[in-house]
């Protein structure tokens, strides 16, 4: 990755991120997003919390307003989509406008793409040159799959929408990010309908409001069941919650199971 950050920055307690999925094709249902789960998992592994994800259209005002709101609120903003060679690939234009800087042909991006298309025996035409435009002050995000780079400017990371390319870009970005303390989690699964335990789990959430408590129901051959998942950075508190959940299930004679029934 061609930026000034080359090593993992020091960890802090709570680092947040937002993802903007840009494209009319996603909103219309023609294209199914496959990038959110990948990025969230990667960020979680280095202690960055994905707090929000938005799917927005190829509309300049929407992109600019959303980007400005999110980059002020979160430590990192990741965008996917809209950096190709066609007329509706407008993400770079919008990012430049959001930061109030010129959109320029980046010399290194031009050199890489020139060599790429020469090697292919293809014309590096005006449309393809659009992929070398980067907001002034931005750094390149390497693309080992198809050469056309993404870019980073301040806390905004602009990447391709094609999953294979996006994932390769993420792998280049991760070592440069400031990590936080990783969330720990516990899961207790029991053969009991979630409606039967909802009140008790709601009360437990109120008692431990610093812990994220979620109920995930399933239905299998043995009937209804539920997995209770608790997440926190406070491991002693997490252990307390797990003990109380297990004790409650024993008290109501709800059989504990290792995993949801298939």
C-alpha positions in Angstrom: 0.0 0.0 0.0 1.4 3.3 -1.1 0.7 5.5 2.0 2.7 7.1 4.8 1.5 4.4 7.2 3.5 1.2 6.9 3.1 -0.5 10.3 0.2 -1.3 12.6 -0.5 1.7 14.9 -0.8 1.3 18.7 -3.9 -0.2 20.0 -6.6 1.7 21.8 -9.7 0.6 23.7 -12.4 1.4 21.1 -11.9 1.9 17.4 -14.9 2.3 15.2 -15.7 1.9 11.5 -18.5 2.4 9.0 -18.9 0.9 5.5 -20.6 2.7 2.6 -21.7 0.3 -0.1 -22.2 2.5 -3.2 -24.1 1.4 -6.2 -27.6 1.4 -7.8 -27.0 -2.2 -8.8 -26.9 -3.2 -5.1 -30.0 -1.3 -4.2 -31.9 -2.7 -7.2 -31.0 -6.3 -6.3 -29.1 -7.0 -9.5 -25.9 -7.3 -7.4 -25.7 -8.9 -4.0 -23.1 -7.4 -1.7 -20.5 -9.9 -0.4 -18.0 -7.4 1.0 -19.6 -6.4 4.3 -19.2 -9.7 6.1 -15.6 -10.0 4.9 -14.6 -6.6 6.0 -16.4 -6.8 9.4 -14.7 -10.1 10.1 -11.2 -8.7 9.2 -11.7 -5.6 11.3 -13.0 -7.5 14.3 -9.8 -9.6 14.3 -7.8 -6.5 14.9 -10.2 -4.9 17.4 -12.0 -2.5 15.1 -15.8 -2.4 15.6 -18.0 -2.2 12.5 -20.7 0.1 13.9 -22.7 0.9 10.8 -23.1 0.0 7.2 -25.1 1.9 4.6 -26.1 1.1 1.0 -26.5 4.2 -1.0 -27.1 5.1 -4.7 -24.9 6.5 -7.3 -26.1 10.0 -6.5 -23.5 12.7 -5.9 -25.3 14.6 -3.2 -26.1 11.4 -1.3 -22.6 10.1 -1.5 -21.0 13.4 -0.4 -23.4 14.1 2.5 -23.2 10.5 3.7 -19.4 10.4 3.5 -19.0 13.7 5.4 -21.4 12.6 8.1 -19.7 9.3 8.6 -16.1 10.4 8.4 -16.8 12.8 11.2 -18.4 10.2 13.4 -16.2 7.1 12.9 -12.5 6.4 13.1 -12.6 4.7 9.7 -14.9 4.8 6.7 -14.6 2.2 4.0 -16.4 2.6 0.7 -16.9 0.0 -2.0 -18.0 0.5 -5.6 -17.9 3.3 -8.1 -14.2 3.5 -9.0 -14.3 1.9 -12.4 -14.0 3.4 -15.9 -17.7 4.1 -16.7 -19.7 7.3 -16.5 -21.6 6.1 -13.4 -18.4 5.4 -11.5 -18.5 8.7 -9.6 -17.1 7.8 -6.1 -13.7 9.4 -6.7 -15.3 12.6 -7.9 -17.6 12.7 -4.8 -14.8 12.0 -2.4 -12.8 14.8 -3.8 -15.7 17.2 -3.5 -16.4 16.0 0.1 -12.8 16.9 1.0 -12.9 20.0 -1.1 -9.7 19.1 -3.0 -9.0 18.7 -6.8 -9.4 15.3 -8.4 -6.1 14.6 -10.2 -4.4 12.0 -12.4 -2.0 10.3 -10.0 1.4 9.7 -11.6 2.0 6.3 -10.1 -1.5 5.2 -10.9 -1.1 6.3 -14.5 2.3 4.5 -14.7 0.8 1.2 -13.4 -2.2 1.3 -15.6 -0.2 2.3 -18.7 2.1 -0.7 -18.1 -0.9 -3.0 -17.4 -2.7 -2.2 -20.6 0.4 -2.2 -22.7 1.1 -5.8 -21.4 -2.4 -6.7 -22.4 -2.1 -5.2 -25.9 -5.1 -3.0 -25.1 -5.6 0.7 -25.5 -5.2 2.8 -22.3 -8.1 5.1 -23.4 -9.7 8.0 -21.7 -12.3 5.9 -20.0 -9.7 3.6 -18.4 -7.6 6.7 -17.4 -10.5 7.7 -15.2 -9.3 4.9 -12.8 -6.0 6.8 -12.2 -7.8 9.9 -10.8 -7.2 10.4 -7.1 -8.2 13.3 -4.8 -5.2 15.5 -4.1 -3.4 14.3 -0.9 -4.6 10.7 -1.3 -2.5 7.6 -1.2 -2.9 4.5 -3.4 -4.3 1.2 -2.2 -2.6 -1.5 -4.2 -4.7 -3.8 -6.4 -2.8 -7.0 -7.2 -5.8 -8.5 -9.1 -6.5 -6.0 -11.8 -4.0 -3.1 -11.2 -6.4 -0.2 -10.9 -5.8 1.1 -7.4 -8.1 2.2 -4.7 -7.1 5.2 -2.5 -7.1 6.5 1.0 -7.5 10.1 2.1 -7.4 10.8 5.8 -9.7 8.2 7.5 -11.6 7.3 4.3 -10.6 4.1 2.4 -12.0 3.9 -1.2 -12.1 0.4 -2.7 -13.5 -1.6 -5.6 -16.9 -3.3 -5.4 -15.8 -6.6 -7.0 -15.3 -8.9 -4.1 -12.0 -10.5 -5.2 -10.5 -7.1 -5.8 -11.9 -5.6 -2.7 -10.6 -8.4 -0.5 -7.1 -8.0 -1.9 -7.2 -4.3 -1.2 -8.4 -5.0 2.4 -5.4 -7.3 2.9 -3.1 -4.4 1.9 -4.9 -1.9 4.2 -5.2 -4.0 7.4 -1.5 -3.7 8.4 -1.8 0.1 8.4 -4.8 0.4 10.7 -4.9 1.3 14.3 -6.3 -1.7 16.2 -8.3 -1.7 19.3 -8.8 -4.2 22.1 -10.6 -7.2 20.6 -14.1 -8.1 21.7 -14.5 -11.3 23.5 -17.7 -13.4 23.3 -19.4 -16.3 24.9 -22.2 -18.4 23.6 -24.7 -20.5 25.6 -27.2 -22.6 23.6 -30.2 -24.3 25.0 -33.3 -26.2 23.8 -35.9 -23.6 24.8 -38.0 -21.1 22.8 -36.6 -17.6 22.9 -40.0 -16.2 24.0 -39.8 -18.2 27.2 -36.5 -16.6 28.3 -37.0 -13.1 26.8 -38.0 -11.4 30.1 -35.1 -12.9 32.1 -32.5 -12.1 29.4 -33.9 -8.5 29.2 -33.5 -8.1 32.9 -29.9 -9.5 32.7 -29.1 -7.0 29.9 -30.4 -4.2 32.2 -28.1 -5.5 35.0 -25.1 -5.6 32.6 -25.7 -2.7 30.3 -22.1 -2.6 29.3 -22.3 -6.0 27.7 -23.9 -6.7 24.3 -26.4 -9.5 24.8 -28.1 -11.1 21.8 -30.6 -14.0 21.4 -30.5 -16.0 18.2 -33.3 -18.6 17.8 -33.2 -21.7 15.8 -35.6 -24.6 15.1 -34.5 -28.2 14.6 -35.5 -31.8 15.1 -35.8 -31.3 18.9 -37.9 -28.2 18.5 -37.2 -24.6 19.3 -33.9 -23.5 20.8 -31.9 -20.3 21.3 -28.2 -19.3 21.4 -27.5 -16.5 23.8 -24.4 -14.6 22.8 -22.7 -12.0 25.0 -19.9 -9.7 23.8 -17.6 -7.5 25.8 -14.0 -6.4 26.3 -14.4 -6.9 30.0 -13.7 -10.7 30.4 -14.4 -11.0 34.1 -17.9 -9.4 33.6 -18.4 -11.6 30.6 -17.7 -14.7 32.7 -20.2 -13.5 35.3 -22.9 -13.2 32.6 -22.1 -16.6 31.3 -22.4 -18.1 34.7 -25.8 -16.5 35.3 -27.1 -17.6 31.9 -26.1 -21.2 32.5 -27.6 -21.2 36.0 -30.9 -19.8 34.7 -31.1 -22.5 32.0 -30.5 -25.2 34.7 -33.1 -23.6 36.9 -35.8 -23.8 34.2 -34.7 -27.3 33.1 -33.7 -26.1 29.6 -31.2 -28.6 28.2 -27.9 -27.1 27.2 -26.6 -28.1 23.7 -23.2 -27.6 22.1 -24.6 -26.0 18.9 -27.9 -25.2 17.3 -29.8 -28.3 16.0 -29.5 -28.8 12.3 
